[in-house]
Amino acid sequence: MRWLTDIVTGIFTLVIAPLPALLGLAICSALTAVFILLVYRLLSNQGAISRNKQRIFGHFLEIYLYRDSSAMIVKSLGRVLGSIGCYLAFFLPPLLVVFIPVTFMLAQLDLHYGHALPPVGTPFLLRAQIEPGADRFLETIALETGAGLEALTPVLRIAGLGEADWRIERTGSGPQTAILRGKEAEIRASLDREGPNSPIYPVLTKDVFPETILRPGQDYLPADGPVDRVIFELPSRSLNCGLFSLHWAAIYFVLTIALAFAFKKSFKVEF
């Protein structure tokens, strides 16, 4: 699985990283909308979906017409629920087919647009979560920073949580790499970023499912090492949409839904 996620990450970085963030999101939304429409066109029972939507509308009309009869209202509500169940039975299976590729897409978009590096001189937290039983490593752990990072505090060891914390800041020059050294182990975690939309990894994990899917393309921690994960507490990134700023996920989902509904007649698809 890792080879596949590495290839996908390389393609996304090559294609969307050089583009403005909103343009990259618009392209990804358009591709997602077209993919959803194709899947529904090929795999869904369009006639059944259309008939059940009409039935649902008709049963709601019954409720309005017979609003003075409690018995008819109850019967119509039962018919509404039955029609909704039939509608979902035809609507959901293609959605499950869409789910896996879209999950890959969401993971990539979060890598490229999900987080921002703190401004130079702004403190943020670095946390190392230690595997149970690696007490010796926790007792001896120390932080070494490159020219791009500076440690502001000594290590704070929290034995009960198996955690070591530091407050650090970016200095704006040199490789932004943190080296965690302890008894018989050394871990490197980097915040290097070549451009504003290049991948950034606030969490360094081991190569295990689902981390391979959710955090693709990174250098993973040793599977048998004493560190479970290294976390840079980075701020979420908001994208400027003119009058306001939004998280990338809001922009992506709104654009995808809008484009899917805009093109559904061209693809002869009914939702």
C-alpha positions in Angstrom: 0.0 0.0 0.0 2.8 2.4 0.8 4.2 2.4 -2.8 0.8 3.4 -4.1 0.3 6.3 -1.6 3.9 7.5 -2.4 3.1 7.5 -6.1 -0.2 9.4 -5.5 1.5 11.9 -3.3 4.2 12.5 -5.9 1.6 13.1 -8.6 -0.4 15.5 -6.5 2.7 17.4 -5.5 3.8 17.7 -9.1 0.4 18.8 -10.4 -1.3 21.0 -7.7 1.6 22.3 -5.5 2.7 24.9 -8.1 -0.9 26.1 -8.5 -2.8 28.7 -6.4 -4.6 26.9 -3.6 -8.1 27.8 -4.8 -7.3 26.7 -8.4 -5.9 23.4 -7.1 -9.0 22.8 -5.0 -11.3 23.7 -8.0 -9.6 21.2 -10.2 -9.8 18.5 -7.5 -13.5 19.3 -6.9 -14.2 19.1 -10.6 -12.5 15.7 -10.9 -14.4 14.4 -7.9 -17.7 15.6 -9.2 -17.1 14.0 -12.6 -16.0 10.7 -11.0 -19.1 10.7 -8.8 -21.4 11.3 -11.8 -19.7 8.5 -13.8 -20.0 6.0 -10.9 -23.7 6.8 -10.4 -24.3 6.7 -14.2 -22.8 3.3 -14.5 -23.7 1.6 -11.2 -26.9 3.1 -9.8 -30.5 2.2 -10.8 -31.5 5.6 -12.1 -35.1 4.7 -12.7 -35.6 3.4 -9.2 -34.0 6.4 -7.7 -36.2 8.8 -9.7 -39.4 6.8 -8.9 -38.7 6.7 -5.1 -38.0 10.5 -5.1 -41.4 11.0 -6.7 -43.0 8.7 -4.2 -41.5 10.6 -1.3 -42.8 13.9 -2.7 -46.2 12.3 -3.2 -46.4 11.0 0.3 -45.5 14.4 1.7 -48.3 15.9 -0.5 -50.7 13.3 1.1 -49.8 14.6 4.5 -50.7 18.1 3.4 -54.0 17.1 1.7 -55.1 14.9 4.6 -53.8 17.1 7.4 -57.1 16.9 9.2 -56.9 13.1 9.5 -54.5 11.8 12.1 -54.9 8.3 10.8 -54.0 9.3 7.2 -51.0 11.4 8.4 -49.6 8.4 10.3 -50.1 6.1 7.2 -48.5 8.7 5.0 -45.5 9.1 7.3 -45.1 5.3 7.2 -45.1 5.4 3.4 -42.5 8.3 3.5 -40.2 6.3 5.7 -40.6 3.2 3.4 -39.9 5.2 0.3 -36.8 6.8 1.9 -35.5 3.4 2.8 -35.9 2.2 -0.8 -34.3 5.4 -2.1 -31.3 4.9 0.2 -31.0 1.2 -0.9 -30.4 2.4 -4.5 -28.5 5.5 -3.6 -25.9 4.2 -1.1 -24.1 1.4 -3.0 -22.5 3.7 -5.6 -21.5 6.0 -2.7 -19.5 3.2 -1.1 -17.6 2.8 -4.4 -16.9 6.5 -4.4 -15.7 6.5 -0.8 -12.3 4.9 -1.2 -10.9 7.1 -4.0 -12.3 10.2 -2.4 -10.6 9.2 0.9 -7.2 9.2 -1.0 -8.1 12.6 -2.4 -9.0 14.1 1.1 -5.7 12.8 2.6 -3.7 14.5 -0.2 -5.6 17.8 0.1 -5.1 17.9 3.8 -1.3 17.4 3.3 -1.2 20.3 0.9 -3.7 22.7 2.3 -4.5 21.6 5.9 -1.8 23.2 8.0 0.3 26.3 8.0 3.8 26.8 9.4 3.8 29.2 12.4 5.4 32.6 11.6 9.1 32.9 12.5 9.5 33.6 16.2 6.0 32.2 17.1 6.3 29.4 19.7 4.6 26.1 19.2 4.7 22.7 20.8 6.6 19.6 19.8 5.4 16.3 21.4 6.9 12.9 21.3 4.7 10.0 22.3 6.7 7.0 23.6 5.8 3.4 23.3 4.7 1.6 26.5 7.7 -0.1 28.1 10.3 2.3 26.6 10.9 4.1 29.9 14.6 4.2 29.4 14.3 6.1 26.2 11.9 8.6 27.8 14.3 9.1 30.7 17.2 9.9 28.4 15.4 11.7 25.5 16.9 15.0 24.4 16.1 17.4 21.6 18.6 18.7 19.0 17.4 21.3 16.5 18.9 22.4 13.2 19.5 26.0 12.2 15.8 26.4 11.2 14.3 25.5 14.7 15.2 26.6 18.2 14.1 24.9 21.5 12.8 27.5 23.9 12.3 25.2 26.9 14.0 22.1 28.4 12.2 18.8 28.0 9.0 18.2 29.9 8.6 14.5 30.6 5.2 13.2 31.5 5.8 9.6 32.6 2.1 8.8 33.1 1.3 9.7 29.5 4.6 8.4 28.1 5.2 11.8 26.6 8.0 14.3 26.2 7.2 17.9 25.2 9.2 21.0 24.1 8.2 24.5 23.2 10.0 25.5 20.0 10.0 28.2 17.3 11.1 28.6 13.7 14.1 30.8 13.1 13.5 31.1 9.4 16.8 29.8 8.1 18.4 26.4 7.6 16.8 22.9 7.6 13.8 22.8 10.0 14.6 19.4 11.5 14.2 18.2 15.1 16.4 15.3 16.2 15.2 13.3 19.2 18.0 11.3 20.8 17.6 8.8 23.6 19.0 5.5 24.8 19.9 3.5 21.7 17.6 5.4 19.3 17.5 8.6 17.2 14.4 10.0 15.5 14.4 12.8 12.9 11.3 14.9 12.2 11.3 17.6 9.6 9.1 20.6 8.8 10.9 21.4 5.5 8.5 22.8 2.9 9.5 23.8 -0.6 6.5 26.0 -1.4 3.2 27.2 0.2 1.3 24.3 -1.2 3.9 21.5 -0.8 3.0 18.7 1.6 3.6 19.3 5.3 3.6 16.5 7.9 2.6 17.8 11.4 2.4 14.2 12.6 5.2 11.6 12.1 3.9 8.0 12.7 4.8 4.4 12.1 3.9 2.7 8.8 0.7 1.1 9.9 -2.9 1.2 8.7 -4.7 3.7 8.5 -1.7 6.0 8.9 -0.4 4.9 5.5 -3.7 6.2 3.9 -4.2 9.3 6.1 -0.5 10.5 6.0 0.8 9.3 2.7 4.3 9.9 1.3 6.1 10.7 4.6 9.2 9.0 6.1 7.7 6.8 8.8 9.1 6.0 12.2 10.8 2.7 12.7 8.3 -0.1 13.3 10.2 -1.5 16.3 11.4 1.9 17.6 10.6 3.4 21.0 8.6 6.4 19.6 5.0 5.9 18.6 4.5 9.4 17.0 6.1 12.8 16.9 3.6 15.8 16.7 4.2 19.4 15.7 1.3 21.4 17.0 0.7 23.5 13.9 -2.2 25.9 13.2 -4.9 25.0 10.7 -4.7 26.8 7.4 -7.5 29.0 6.1 -7.7 29.9 2.4 -8.6 33.5 1.4 -11.8 33.5 -0.7 -12.0 37.3 -1.0 -14.4 38.6 1.6 -13.7 35.7 4.0 -11.4 32.8 4.7 -12.4 29.1 4.8 -10.9 25.8 5.6 -10.0 23.8 2.5 -12.6 21.1 3.3 -15.5 23.5 3.2 -14.4 24.9 -0.1 -13.8 21.4 -1.6 -17.2 19.9 -0.5 -19.2 23.0 -1.5 -17.6 23.1 -5.0 -17.9 19.3 -5.5 -21.6 19.3 -4.6 -22.3 22.4 -6.7 -20.5 21.0 -9.7 -22.1 17.5 -9.4 -25.6 19.1 -9.4 -24.6 21.5 -12.2 -23.4 18.6 -14.5 -25.9 15.9 -13.5 -28.2 16.6 -16.5 -25.3 16.4 -18.9 -24.4 12.9 -17.5 -28.1 11.9 -17.3 -27.7 11.2 -13.6 -30.4 11.5 -10.9 -29.6 11.7 -7.2 
